Amino acid sequence: MNWYAVRAIYLFEMARTGRTLFQSIVSPVISTSLYFVVFGAAMGSNITEIDGIAYGAFIVPGLIMLMLLTQSTANASFGIYFPKFTGTIYELLSAPISHVEIVLGYVGAAATKSIILGLIILATAGLFVPLRIAHPVWMVAFLVLTAVTFSLLGFIIGIWADGFEKLQLIPLLVITPLTFLGGSFYSINVLPPVWQTISLFNPVVYLISGFRWSFYEVADVSVGVSLAITGLFLAVCLVTVWWIFKTGYKVKS
């Protein structure tokens, strides 16, 4: 394993965050804080509690997950797409660097940035509502697993996209709607039985449910099932990345 190559790619991507600090860190935090203020103030006056938890505190894990999914995907997709756009990806492919090392560098940097953002938003939320984390180890585990999984998804999108428009296609039309419909701001248990069943086909429900359980020990689905679905999604992304480099799909052409 060429750790020097991994470190070089990782530090380059992290340095890009420093150069675009407002866009990379400040803007997502402000956006999520506005979600928190608007939903907490507007809906919190009508919905005081869900499952015995104050509504303002209940939505915090969902807001963190919303940011985590969108930012992990965006960071990783842009990180690998830009070398394709400029043509510098061929320098990477011709260098003595394995595909595993390339993925570790780009995905690791994207996941790190998302995790940092998640922790910042968690600290910011603590200024608005009293928070308790019943299982901090599991909270970190779900945070890291989700960040890595959706960074891999973003890496795949960056390889697949052949224009800046396509970079936004899946995050805007698929990931964001699924997150809003995945129990970010409500429990699916309040839905009619038919819609509860339909919601179970949304993979984001399992991510948010497991993450919320680590805070308040309440979940819409079994924690074991949440962890299994997250692991399955991670495995699918890993296999897809392996296939991309094996076939050279949109990488060597």
Residue pairs with C-beta under 8 A, 6 or more apart in sequence:
1 98
1 100
1 101
2 96
2 97
2 98
2 101
5 95
5 96
5 97
5 101
5 105
6 101
6 104
6 105
6 108
7 105
8 105
9 101
9 102
9 104
9 105
9 106
9 109
10 104
10 105
10 108
10 109
10 112
12 105
12 109
13 75
13 79
13 105
13 106
13 109
13 110
14 109
14 112
14 113
16 24
16 79
17 24
17 25
17 113
24 75
24 113
25 116
25 117
25 120
28 67
28 71
28 117
28 121
29 117
29 120
29 121
29 124
31 67
32 63
32 64
32 66
32 67
32 121
32 124
33 121
33 124
35 63
35 66
36 56
36 59
36 60
36 63
36 124
36 125
36 128
37 128
39 59
39 185
40 55
40 56
40 59
40 128
40 129
43 55
43 185
44 54
44 55
44 56
47 55
48 54
48 55
49 55
49 58
50 58
50 186
50 187
50 190
51 58
51 187
51 189
51 216
51 218
52 218
53 216
53 218
54 129
54 130
56 128
56 129
57 129
57 130
57 131
57 216
58 187
58 212
58 216
59 184
59 185
60 122
60 125
60 129
60 131
60 215
61 208
61 211
61 212
61 214
61 215
62 182
62 183
62 184
62 185
62 208
62 212
63 121
63 125
63 184
64 118
64 121
64 122
64 125
64 143
64 211
65 146
65 179
65 184
65 204
65 207
65 208
65 211
66 176
66 179
66 180
66 184
67 114
67 117
67 118
67 121
68 114
68 115
68 117
68 118
68 143
68 146
68 147
68 150
69 146
69 150
69 175
69 179
69 204
69 207
70 171
70 175
70 176
70 179
71 113
71 114
71 117
72 110
72 111
72 114
72 146
72 147
72 149
72 150
72 151
72 153
72 154
73 150
73 151
73 153
73 154
73 157
73 170
73 171
73 175
74 154
74 167
74 171
75 109
75 110
75 113
75 114
75 151
75 154
76 106
76 107
76 110
76 111
76 150
76 151
76 152
76 153
76 154
76 155
76 157
76 158
77 154
77 155
77 157
77 158
77 161
77 167
77 171
78 154
78 158
78 167
79 106
79 109
79 110
79 154
79 155
79 158
80 89
80 106
80 155
80 158
80 159
81 158
81 159
81 161
81 164
81 167
83 89
83 92
84 158
84 159
84 250
89 251
92 102
93 251
93 252
99 245
103 152
103 155
103 241
106 151
106 155
107 148
107 151
107 152
107 155
108 151
110 147
110 151
110 154
110 155
111 144
111 147
111 148
111 151
112 147
114 147
114 150
114 151
115 143
115 144
115 147
118 143
118 147
122 131
125 131
131 215
132 215
132 216
133 139
133 214
133 215
134 214
134 215
134 216
134 217
135 213
135 214
135 215
135 217
136 214
138 210
138 213
138 214
138 223
139 211
139 214
139 215
141 214
142 207
142 210
142 211
142 214
142 226
142 227
142 230
143 211
145 230
145 231
145 234
146 207
146 211
146 230
148 234
149 230
149 233
149 234
149 237
150 175
152 234
152 237
152 238
152 240
152 241
153 237
155 241
156 237
156 240
156 241
156 244
157 166
157 167
157 170
157 171
158 167
159 244
159 249
159 250
159 251
160 166
160 250
161 167
161 169
162 250
175 204
178 202
178 203
178 204
179 204
179 208
181 199
181 202
181 204
182 199
182 202
182 204
182 205
182 207
182 208
183 199
183 204
183 205
183 208
183 209
183 212
183 220
184 208
187 218
187 220
188 195
188 196
188 199
188 200
188 205
188 220
189 196
189 220
191 199
199 205
200 221
203 229
203 233
205 220
205 221
206 221
206 225
206 226
206 229
206 230
207 226
207 229
207 230
208 220
209 219
209 220
209 221
209 223
209 226
210 219
210 223
210 226
210 227
210 230
212 218
212 219
213 219
213 223
213 226
219 226
243 249
244 250
244 251
245 251
